Amino acid sequence: MAGMIEVADLRVSFHGGSKAVHAVQGVSFSVAEGESFGIVGESGSGKSTVLKAIAGLVPSASAALTVNGRPAAQRRSKADRRQMQFVFQDPYASLHPRQTVDQILREPLAIHRIDRRDERIAAALAEVGLKPEHRFRYPHQLSGGQRQRVAIARALILRPPVLLLDEPTSALDVSVQAEILNLIVGLRKDNNLTMILVSHDLGVVAHLCSRIAIMQAGKLVEVLSAEDLRRGAAQADYTRKLVAASRGFNRAQPAI
């Protein structure tokens, strides 16, 4: 499979006064076309910052960062944005509170001058399991799971080849987390998406992803397959400790 995303020596630093925080330090990996790739680590490990740097949401330095064979510039063009879409952790914070679902989904279509908007909005809602009556509701009139379905529909309405997800279920009730994860699995298969999923939950990542990158303190510890993770074949002590400390991690759970 061809490489859809190539990251080489990625570095991200944040400066506050005279101090600099090196949030990401020399991270390198590649993600094949159609692959589901996970990044996992403790809070503050830099995993979400890596994802945002790939999306162009935070400034970064890299020896090479390419998406679909094209170098990714610091300032992304509309064409670049259409190639890659982001689903944030908190759907309530990521949706405009004064816009209806229809307006939220219509906006990216208008920005990219895509026609047949009513038809595309209706299809996007159906694809994520929402009903026609949800179309003209506001975010506060929806449940947490419904809001995240809207956020996913907004990300996919442009038909991007790459989907980036930052802890997409951590802000949801446990009762609806599985529904959203199963939705993501189905959408990835149906649309042949290349996906990078960030989570602190090893069980979630092992269920959705074929390969997993382990991060600690801004550095990449190792990359291993979900099967190796389940077999306990991790090479790094930190990975083994992370598995041992992960509540609910199920070695028998199949990777998707």
RAJOUR-V514471 format. One record per residue. RES is the residue in one letter. OMEGA is omega in radians with two decimals (* if undefined). Layout:
res = (RES:RES)
omega = (OMEGA:OMEGA)
This chain:
res = (M:A:G:M:I:E:V:A:D:L:R:V:S:F:H:G:G:S:K:A:V:H:A:V:Q:G:V:S:F:S:V:A:E:G:E:S:F:G:I:V:G:E:S:G:S:G:K:S:T:V:L:K:A:I:A:G:L:V:P:S:A:S:A:A:L:T:V:N:G:R:P:A:A:Q:R:R:S:K:A:D:R:R:Q:M:Q:F:V:F:Q:D:P:Y:A:S:L:H:P:R:Q:T:V:D:Q:I:L:R:E:P:L:A:I:H:R:I:D:R:R:D:E:R:I:A:A:A:L:A:E:V:G:L:K:P:E:H:R:F:R:Y:P:H:Q:L:S:G:G:Q:R:Q:R:V:A:I:A:R:A:L:I:L:R:P:P:V:L:L:L:D:E:P:T:S:A:L:D:V:S:V:Q:A:E:I:L:N:L:I:V:G:L:R:K:D:N:N:L:T:M:I:L:V:S:H:D:L:G:V:V:A:H:L:C:S:R:I:A:I:M:Q:A:G:K:L:V:E:V:L:S:A:E:D:L:R:R:G:A:A:Q:A:D:Y:T:R:K:L:V:A:A:S:R:G:F:N:R:A:Q:P:A:I)
omega = (3.12:3.11:3.09:3.14:3.10:-3.14:-3.14:3.06:3.13:3.13:3.09:3.11:3.06:-3.07:3.06:-3.06:-3.12:-3.08:3.08:3.07:-3.14:-3.01:3.12:-3.00:3.00:-3.12:3.12:3.01:3.07:3.12:-3.10:3.08:3.13:-3.11:3.01:-2.99:-3.12:3.01:-3.05:3.11:3.12:3.04:-3.13:-3.12:3.13:-3.04:3.13:3.11:3.05:-3.12:-3.14:3.09:3.09:-3.14:-3.09:-3.11:3.03:3.12:-3.09:3.00:-3.12:3.04:3.08:3.01:-3.11:3.09:-3.13:3.07:-3.11:3.07:-3.14:3.13:3.09:3.09:-3.04:3.08:3.07:3.12:3.09:-3.12:-3.12:3.13:-2.98:-3.13:-2.95:3.01:-3.04:-3.08:-3.03:-3.10:-3.14:3.14:-3.05:3.12:-3.13:-3.04:-3.10:3.07:3.02:3.08:3.10:3.14:3.14:-3.12:-3.12:-3.04:3.13:3.10:3.12:-3.13:-3.10:3.04:3.12:-3.07:-3.10:-2.99:3.13:3.13:-3.12:3.12:3.13:-3.14:-3.14:3.11:-3.14:-3.10:-3.13:3.04:3.06:-3.07:3.13:-3.12:3.09:-2.96:-3.06:3.04:3.08:-3.11:-3.10:3.11:-3.12:3.03:3.12:3.12:3.10:3.10:3.13:3.04:3.08:3.14:3.11:3.10:3.11:-3.14:-3.03:-3.05:3.09:-3.12:3.12:3.05:-3.08:3.09:3.11:-3.08:-3.13:3.12:-2.96:-3.12:-3.01:3.14:-3.05:3.03:-3.14:-3.08:-3.11:-3.13:-3.11:3.12:-3.11:3.12:3.11:3.07:-3.13:3.12:-3.12:-3.14:3.12:3.13:-3.07:-3.04:-3.11:-3.09:2.85:-2.97:2.96:-3.11:3.05:3.11:2.98:-3.02:-3.12:3.13:3.12:-3.10:3.14:3.13:-3.03:-2.92:3.12:3.07:-3.01:3.04:3.12:-3.14:3.07:3.05:3.06:-3.10:3.08:-3.10:3.08:3.03:-3.12:3.13:3.08:3.12:3.10:3.12:3.14:-3.13:-3.11:-3.06:3.11:-3.13:-3.03:3.09:-3.11:3.13:3.13:3.10:3.13:3.10:-3.12:-3.09:-3.05:3.14:3.07:3.12:-3.02:-3.11:-3.10:-3.08:-3.06:3.01:3.12:*)
